[in-house]
Amino acid sequence: MTAGTPVALDGLRRVLVRAPNWLGDTVMAVPAIRAIRQAAPAAELWVLGPWAAAVLEAEPGIDRCLDPPAGWPARWRQARAIRRAGIDLAVLFPNSFESALAAWLGAARVRLGYAGDGRSALLTHAVPPPGDRRHQVALYLDLLRPLGLTPAVVPPVLRVTAARQGEARALLAGVGIGPETRAVGIQLGAAFGPSKLFPPARLAALATALDRDAIPVVFLGGPGAGDLLAAVGTAMARAPRSLVGRDHPALLPALLGELGALVTPDSGPAHVAAAVGVPVVAIFGPTDPRLTAPLGEGHAALWSRPPCAPCFRPRCPIDHRCVEAITVEMVAAAVRARRAPGASA
């Protein structure tokens, strides 16, 4: 079969979606996952990916979420289990050789993914990547064309359970933030690398400026953001309010959904916040907002775009001019303009 050979969706018993490996990309794949669900309503839908269970916890129509195993013995065992289950269609959003090999070892009857990385022979439908660069949400949706699907590009939306909302509110209450406060979150860290990050001294100045406006601020981030938080704290007159290292992936949609706005680098939490309806002020440096800015109304993508950008380098080899050109006042003004209506201190 070739990429142009249509795939019949009638009679599918079981569909496996290999979700992206990054948090933000998994959120951006949600419209495509929903399009598959709607096109094959009678099939079991399995989603495999490191962020699948957290992102899709409240998503209806997902029958199973699987974690990718670590190490080849465990991968082989999972492939054998998938082979025994019988997969009629595997849709592979990652462009890696490994994801195609896993689908081939799992004997999926139809294996659909973008060509490249030497994996085309492992796919039954190797789709040539589009010639132009486009937003990641559109890129995932375009992969579905061999299925006869041409869904419109729409912003991702995530659902939150009442239990997770209660858990998030309890966590925020522990740092003095009630449900009506609608604090501004400042996300520390990005898995991509330090070239995306706003300097700690500027984050401290931003929090101080918002505090002067009676806008409460809470710092967020994973356990690895402790050093960044410490650097921010040394530049502030009083200890920063922080939930760094205190949440967990499945809680993130509910936690961000309680905020009035989120300030963040180009990172996964930017897409989670946008998908739960929270205004995002995203600081872009080495990456391109035309490809990965949160979709939807009410968000700001701040990008100075010097001649060297986008370079997509995790570490800047020169003077970090892309981020240095974005001032504290630019970020603060964007927050003030977008903080959720009705927010109060």
N, C-alpha and C positions, 0 to 999 in steps of 0.2 A: 504494500500500500504506500501511497505518497501523501504529502500534506494536503494535496487537492482532493483526495478521495474522501467523500463525505462519510461521516460516522452516524449510523442509525441509532437514535436514542430509545426507540421502542424496544421493550423487552429487556432492558438492562436490569440485572438483579443486584449488582453491587458495584459502586463507584468509589475509587480511592483518589483523593486529592492530596498531592504532596505540597503542603503549604511552604511558604518561604521560611528561611532560617532566621530572619530578623523580625523583631517585634513590629516595627512600623510597616514593613513590607507585608506581614501577615494581615495587619489591619487593612492595608490597601488592596489586598486580595479578596476581601469580604464581598464586594459586589460581584466578582466573578464566581465565588463559591455559591452565592445566592442564585445566580443565573443558572448554574448547574443543577442546584436543588430544584428550581422551578421547572427546568426542562425535563427532568427525570424524577417525577414525584413518587413513583412506585419503587424506585431503587433504594437500597441501603446506601447511605453516604458516610464514608469514613474519611477522616482528615488526619493526616500524618504530618507532624511538625513540632518543633520545640516550643512554640508559643500557641499551638492550636487549642489546647485545653483551657488556657487562661483567656484568650481572646474570644473563643467561641462558647464559653461556659453557658451563657444564657441564650445562645442562638438556637431557635427551633429547627428541627429537621436534620440535625447532625446525629447520626446513630452511634458513632464511635470516634473518639479522639485518641490518637496513638502518639507516643513519644518516640523520636528516633533513638535507637539504642547506641551506646558507645562501644566501639570495638567491633572488628569483623566477626568474631564468633557470635555475638549477640545480634548483629545485623543479619547474619545468615539464618539464625533461628527465627527472626521476625519474618524474613523473606519466605521461609518454608511455611510459617503459619499463614501468611497472606496467600501463598500458593494453594494451600489446602482450602482456604475460604472461598477462593474463586473470584477474581476481579475481572469484570467485563471491560472496564474503562479506568485507566489511570491518567490523571491530568497532572502534569509536573510543572509547577511554577518556578522552582529553582532551575538555573541553567547549568547545574553541575553534572559531571559525568557520574558521580556517585548516585544521584537521585534516579538517573536513567537506568543504571545498572541494577539498583534495588528493584525497580519496576519490572525489569527483564527477568531477574531472578525470581520475582514473585509471580511470574507467568501471567501478567495482566494481558488480556487478549488485545486490547487497544492501548497503546502507550503514546500519549500526546504531549509534546513539549517543543520548545524552541530548539532549532538546530544549533550546533556549535559545541566546543569543548570535546570534540572527537566522539560524540555520543550518538550521532544520527543513526548508526547501524543498530542501536539498541531500541530505537523508537519505531513504531509503525507509522506514525505521523510526525515527521520532523518539519516543523514550521519555520521557514526562513524569518529571521528577525526583521522587523520593519526597517526600511532604509532611513527613516527620520527618527530623531529622538522625541519621545513623547512621555507624558506623565505615566508614572508606574501603574496607576489604576487602569489607564487605557491599555497599557502593555499587557496586563493580565487578562483583560477582557478580550483583546485582539486574539489571544491564543485560542479562544473558543470558536473561532470561525469554522474550523473543520467539523464542528458539531452542528453547524447550521445556525449558530447563535451570533447575533450582532446587537447585544444589549447596549443601551446608552451609557455613557460615562457619568456616573453619579457619585456623590461623596459617600464614603463608607459610613455606616451607622452601627453602633454597638448597643446591645441591650444590657441592662444591669438588673440583677435580682434584688428583691427587697432585703434578703439576708445580707448580701454584700453591701448594700447601702447602709444598713444598720451597723455593720462592722466598720465601714469607713467613717461614719459619723462618730462612733465611739473612739476611734483612733484620733480624729481631729479634736474631739472634746478634751482629750488628754493634754493637748497643747493650747487649750483655751479658745478653740474655734467652734462656734455653734453653727447649726444648720442655716441660720439667716445671715451669717457673717460674710460668706462668699469671699474668702481670702484669695489673694493672688499667690499662686504657686510659682516658685522659681526652681526649675529642674537643673540639677547639677550633674555633669558628666554626659558622655555620649560614647557608645561602644566603638564608634568609628575611629576616634583618636582625638588628641588634644587640639588639632587645628580647627575644630568646630566650636571651641569653647570661648565664651566671653571671659575676660580676665577676672579673677576673684575680687580684685579691688573695685572693679566696675559693678559687679554684682552686689557688693556691699553698699556701694553708693546708690544703686538702684533701690535696694531695700530701704535704705535710709530716706531717700526721696519720697517713696511711696508712704512710708511711715509718717512723714511730715504732713502728708495729705490725708492722714487717718485711714489709710488703706492697709489692712493687716497683710503680712507676708509670711508664708511658710515655705521652707526649703525642702525639696524632695530629691530623692536619688537612691540608688542601690547601695549596698554595703561598701562598695569600692569608692564611693564619693566622700568618705570621711575626711580625707586629706583636703579636698576642695572645700568642704564645709569649714574645716579648721582655718584655712587660709582666708575665707570670707569673714569668719568670726573675728579674726585679729584686726580686721579693718573696720569693724563696727563698734559703736560706743556701747552697745549692750548685746548680750548673747542672742544669736539668731534663733527664732522659733523654727524647729526642725523635726521632720519625720524621716530623715535620711536613714536608710537601712531598716525601717520599721514596718514597711508594707510588704506585700508579696505580689507576684504577677497577677494572680486571679483577682486581687483586690484593686488593681490599678484603675480599671474603668470606673468603678464606683467611687474611688477616692478622688480622681480627677473630676468626676462629675459633680462633686460638691464645691468646686472652686468657682470663683468669679472670672478668672482668666488664668492662663498659664504662660509663663515666659520660659523659653526653652531653646536650645540649639536644634539644628535639624536632627531629630532623634525620634525614636519610637513613641515616647510619651506625647509628642506633638500630635501624632495621628490618633492616638487613643483619646486624648482630650477633645480633639475636633469631632471624633466619631460619637462622643457622648454629649455634644452640643455646647462645649465650653470654648469661648474665644481664645485663640492662640496667637501669641506674638513670638514668631520663630526667627531666630538670629541665624542668618546664612553666611557662611564664609567660603570654604573650598568647594561646596556642592552647589547644585543648581535648583533654585526653587521652581523652575518650570517643569522639573521632573519629579520633585518630591515634596513640594509645599503642601500643607493640608488643604484639601479641597473643601469648598463650601463658602458661605457668606460669613463675614465678620472676623476673618483672620488677617493677620499682617505677616508678610514675609519681608524682613529687613535685609537688604543685600546691597552692598556698595558696588560690587562688580568691578574691581580693578582689571586692568588688561590681562593679568595672570589668572583670573577666575573664569570659569570653574576649573580648578586643577585636580580635584578629587584626591588630594594627598592627605593622609592622616596626620602628617607633621609638616608644618610650613618650613621650607628651606631658606626663607628670607626673613621678612619683617612682619608677617601676619597682617598685611595691610587691609585684607578683605574684612576682617573683624575689627581691627583697630579703628577703621573709619566709621563704625557704628557707635554713636555716643550714648551715654546714659540717658540724656534728655530725650533722644529719639525713641529709646525703648520705653521710657516712662510715659511719654506722650501717647504712644501706641496703646499702652495698658489703660491709661485714663480714658481713652476714646472707646475702648472695647470691653471694659469690665462689665459683667453681667448686669442688666437693669435690676434695680431694686436692691443691689448689694449695699450693705451697711456695715459700719465698723462696730 
